[in-house]
Amino acid sequence: MSKLRIDESKNILIKDNKPFFYLADTIWSAFTNVTLEEWDYYLKKRKMQGFNVLQINTLPQWDRCMSDVGVYPFPTTDGQQFSFSAFHEEYYERARKMCEMAVEQGFLLALIVLWLNYVPGTWGSRMFDKNIMPKDFVAEYAKKIVQEFDEYNPIYVISGDTDFDTPETISYYKTALDVICEKSPDSLKTLHIKRGYDVLPAELLDKIDFYMFQSGHNKKEQDMAFLLPERIAKQYPKKPMINAEPCYEQMGYSREEYGRFQADDIRRAAWLSLLSGACAGVTYGAHGIWNWNKLNCPKNPILGEGFDKPYTWQEAIEFPGAWDYGFIKYLLEEYKISTMTPANQLLLNETEQIRVAEADGRYLVFVRHNTSVGLARELTGYRARAIDLQTRRVALLDIDIEEGKSVIQMHPFYEDALLILEPVQK
C-alpha cells in the first residue's frame, strides 16, 4: 500500500504521484465501542459515500458513549480509569483486525496517539485528571503504537483536541513525536488541536508534515472555519492544511447551549475552510458516530464540552450531510481541482462570508446567501455556473463585465451554492 506524501507545492497531499483529497470521517471510539459486525457495515457505507480516511483514537475516548465491547488497552475496573502498568494484547489484536478491514476497503488511517485528557496541563486533564499517563510511560506507549499499526501506513496524529499552554504538556507531546519520528520516519505526522486554537509549539513544528485545525462546535464562532487557516498561513511555514474537526452534524452546540448543527452548517464549514487555504481536505463528523452511541447505553459521567444527547449510530450514519461531504470530493475530482489558492482580495462584496479561491485559472466562489458577486477581475471569455450544494442542480449565469471588474448575476437557488468561473474552451 503506497504512502501519502506532501506535494512540492506544500498545499496538498499526494498518493501514487496523484493529488489525494483527504476526506475523513470521525470515529474516535472505534477500537472500544464498535463490534466487528458493525464495523463491516460502517466501512461499506462510508466507502460508498466517498470517504477515504478514518480518524480514530488509539486510546479510549474520554467522552465516548458507554456502549463499548469491554476491551481496553490497559487494566481497568470500570472502563473509565486505567492503570498504565501493562498492555492488554486482546485490545491491540482487535484494533489491528479493524485496521486490516479498513485498509482492505481502501481507507487510510489517521490515528490519534495521545488525546488531551491523558496529558497534564491540558484543558481536558484539568476537567478529568484520573487518566494522566506517567511521563516515563509515554515513550513506551508511542513505541507500542508504531509496533502495532505501522504496517498499515497510518498518519500519526500525535495530539488530540489539545492545547499547549504549559511546558509539561509540550514535553509529553515532544516525547511521543520524537519516538514516532524515530520508529516510523517515512509516515506523515500532524497535531489535532482544540477548537479555535492556532498555537503550535516550536519544539513540534518542524517535525509535523501538515496542519490540522478545528473550527469546532461553538455556535457563535463558526467563522473559525476561515479565520484559522488565514491565521495559520500567516504565522507558520507553509504546509498543507485540513479542517480536521468542523462542526458535527446534529451535534448540540457546545457548553450545553440549546440547538444542533444541521447539514447546511457543516456544509458551510467545509467550503469556508477549503476556499480559505485549507484545501488538502476536510473531515466530517456525525453525533452518534464519533462516540458510537447505542440504544439505552449507560450515561458517560464525563461530559467533555457538554453536548446534547447523541443519536444512535444507526440513525447517525444516515445523516444527509455525509453525502454532501462525499459530493465535495466528487466535485473537485470531476473538475480536476486540487490546489485552491485563497483570492478574497478580489471580492467586491463587503462581507467575509463569501469566499473566493483561484484554481488553475478558474475561480471558485462559495455563496451562502444569494446575491450578485463582484470580482476585481475582467472575466472576458469566462462562463459561470452555479451548483446548488444541497440539490446538485446546476444553473448557467450571466457575467456583466465592466472596466476592471466583473459581476456574476444572482443564481436562482435558495441557499449554499458554489460558483465555478472558467475560461470557455475554444
Secondary structure in CASP SS format (residue, H / E / C, confidence):
PFRMAT SS
TARGET T0000
AUTHOR 0000-0000-0000
METHOD secondary structure of the structure
MODEL  1
M C 1.00
S C 1.00
K C 1.00
L C 1.00
R E 1.00
I E 1.00
D C 1.00
E C 1.00
S C 1.00
K C 1.00
N C 1.00
I C 1.00
L E 1.00
I E 1.00
K E 1.00
D C 1.00
N C 1.00
K E 1.00
P E 1.00
F E 1.00
F C 1.00
Y E 1.00
L E 1.00
A E 1.00
D E 1.00
T E 1.00
I C 1.00
W C 1.00
S C 1.00
A H 1.00
F H 1.00
T H 1.00
N H 1.00
V C 1.00
T C 1.00
L H 1.00
E H 1.00
E H 1.00
W H 1.00
D H 1.00
Y H 1.00
Y H 1.00
L H 1.00
K H 1.00
K H 1.00
R H 1.00
K H 1.00
M H 1.00
Q H 1.00
G C 1.00
F C 1.00
N C 1.00
V E 1.00
L E 1.00
Q E 1.00
I E 1.00
N E 1.00
T C 1.00
L C 1.00
P C 1.00
Q C 1.00
W C 1.00
D C 1.00
R C 1.00
C C 1.00
M C 1.00
S C 1.00
D C 1.00
V C 1.00
G C 1.00
V C 1.00
Y C 1.00
P C 1.00
F C 1.00
P C 1.00
T E 1.00
T C 1.00
D C 1.00
G C 1.00
Q C 1.00
Q C 1.00
F E 1.00
S C 1.00
F C 1.00
S C 1.00
A C 1.00
F C 1.00
H C 1.00
E H 1.00
E H 1.00
Y H 1.00
Y H 1.00
E H 1.00
R H 1.00
A H 1.00
R H 1.00
K H 1.00
M H 1.00
C H 1.00
E H 1.00
M H 1.00
A H 1.00
V H 1.00
E H 1.00
Q C 1.00
G C 1.00
F C 1.00
L E 1.00
L E 1.00
A E 1.00
L E 1.00
I E 1.00
V E 1.00
L E 1.00
W E 1.00
L H 1.00
N H 1.00
Y H 1.00
V C 1.00
P C 1.00
G C 1.00
T C 1.00
W H 1.00
G H 1.00
S H 1.00
R H 1.00
M H 1.00
F C 1.00
D C 1.00
K C 1.00
N C 1.00
I C 1.00
M C 1.00
P C 1.00
K H 1.00
D H 1.00
F H 1.00
V H 1.00
A H 1.00
E H 1.00
Y H 1.00
A H 1.00
K H 1.00
K H 1.00
I H 1.00
V H 1.00
Q H 1.00
E H 1.00
F H 1.00
D H 1.00
E H 1.00
Y H 1.00
N C 1.00
P C 1.00
I E 1.00
Y E 1.00
V E 1.00
I E 1.00
S E 1.00
G E 1.00
D C 1.00
T E 1.00
D C 1.00
F C 1.00
D C 1.00
T C 1.00
P H 1.00
E H 1.00
T H 1.00
I H 1.00
S H 1.00
Y H 1.00
Y H 1.00
K H 1.00
T H 1.00
A H 1.00
L H 1.00
D H 1.00
V H 1.00
I H 1.00
C H 1.00
E H 1.00
K H 1.00
S C 1.00
P C 1.00
D C 1.00
S C 1.00
L C 1.00
K E 1.00
T E 1.00
L C 1.00
H C 1.00
I E 1.00
K C 1.00
R C 1.00
G C 1.00
Y C 1.00
D C 1.00
V C 1.00
L C 1.00
P C 1.00
A H 1.00
E H 1.00
L H 1.00
L H 1.00
D C 1.00
K C 1.00
I C 1.00
D C 1.00
F C 1.00
Y E 1.00
M E 1.00
F E 1.00
Q C 1.00
S C 1.00
G C 1.00
H C 1.00
N C 1.00
K H 1.00
K H 1.00
E H 1.00
Q C 1.00
D C 1.00
M H 1.00
A H 1.00
F H 1.00
L H 1.00
L H 1.00
P H 1.00
E H 1.00
R H 1.00
I H 1.00
A H 1.00
K H 1.00
Q H 1.00
Y C 1.00
P C 1.00
K C 1.00
K C 1.00
P C 1.00
M E 1.00
I E 1.00
N E 1.00
A C 1.00
E C 1.00
P C 1.00
C C 1.00
Y C 1.00
E E 1.00
Q C 1.00
M C 1.00
G E 1.00
Y C 1.00
S H 1.00
R H 1.00
E H 1.00
E C 1.00
Y C 1.00
G C 1.00
R E 1.00
F C 1.00
Q C 1.00
A H 1.00
D H 1.00
D H 1.00
I H 1.00
R H 1.00
R H 1.00
A H 1.00
A H 1.00
W H 1.00
L H 1.00
S H 1.00
L H 1.00
L C 1.00
S C 1.00
G C 1.00
A C 1.00
C C 1.00
A C 1.00
G E 1.00
V E 1.00
T E 1.00
Y E 1.00
G C 1.00
A E 1.00
H C 1.00
G C 1.00
I C 1.00
W C 1.00
N C 1.00
W C 1.00
N C 1.00
K C 1.00
L C 1.00
N C 1.00
C C 1.00
P C 1.00
K C 1.00
N C 1.00
P C 1.00
I C 1.00
L C 1.00
G C 1.00
E C 1.00
G C 1.00
F C 1.00
D C 1.00
K C 1.00
P C 1.00
Y C 1.00
T C 1.00
W H 1.00
Q H 1.00
E H 1.00
A H 1.00
I C 1.00
E C 1.00
F C 1.00
P C 1.00
G H 1.00
A H 1.00
W H 1.00
D H 1.00
Y H 1.00
G H 1.00
F H 1.00
I H 1.00
K H 1.00
Y H 1.00
L H 1.00
L H 1.00
E H 1.00
E H 1.00
Y C 1.00
K C 1.00
I C 1.00
S C 1.00
T C 1.00
M C 1.00
T E 1.00
P E 1.00
A C 1.00
N H 1.00
Q H 1.00
L H 1.00
L E 1.00
L C 1.00
N C 1.00
E C 1.00
T C 1.00
E C 1.00
Q C 1.00
I C 1.00
R E 1.00
V E 1.00
A E 1.00
E E 1.00
A E 1.00
D C 1.00
G C 1.00
R E 1.00
Y E 1.00
L E 1.00
V E 1.00
F E 1.00
V E 1.00
R C 1.00
H C 1.00
N C 1.00
T C 1.00
S C 1.00
V E 1.00
G E 1.00
L E 1.00
A C 1.00
R C 1.00
E C 1.00
L C 1.00
T C 1.00
G C 1.00
Y E 1.00
R E 1.00
A E 1.00
R E 1.00
A E 1.00
I E 1.00
D E 1.00
L C 1.00
Q C 1.00
T C 1.00
R C 1.00
R C 1.00
V E 1.00
A E 1.00
L E 1.00
L E 1.00
D C 1.00
I E 1.00
D E 1.00
I E 1.00
E E 1.00
E C 1.00
G C 1.00
K E 1.00
S E 1.00
V E 1.00
I E 1.00
Q C 1.00
M C 1.00
H C 1.00
P C 1.00
F C 1.00
Y C 1.00
E C 1.00
D C 1.00
A E 1.00
L E 1.00
L E 1.00
I E 1.00
L E 1.00
E E 1.00
P E 1.00
V C 1.00
Q C 1.00
K C 1.00
END
